[in-house]
């Protein structure tokens, strides 16, 4: 059986994870486990590790979306006076397609 390991998380992230897992334990009438998790003593519980992993995956997706949106929002991206035309003209939505496919916004196969 594989052992899950606690990955580094910010205090705020761990609080959210613990609160979610504690609510789960309460919903299945395991108030004892809920208290352990709420007190920060159950970070090695598989339920906490799975919730933390899911949160980190979602934050990674949001980080990629944010990076691409910041590029698209930059005035220089749309500047037609650049030699060869604007970056937007050359991008043609490639950054968006990369992010939607789970890749970094600047993803080149070369």
Protein Blocks (a to p, Z undefined) as FASTA:
>chain_A
ZZdddddddfklmmmmmmmmmmmmmmnopaklmmmmmnopammpmklmmmmmmmmmmmmm
mmmmmmmmmmmmpmklmmmkbghiafklmnnommmmmmmnopafbdcfZZ
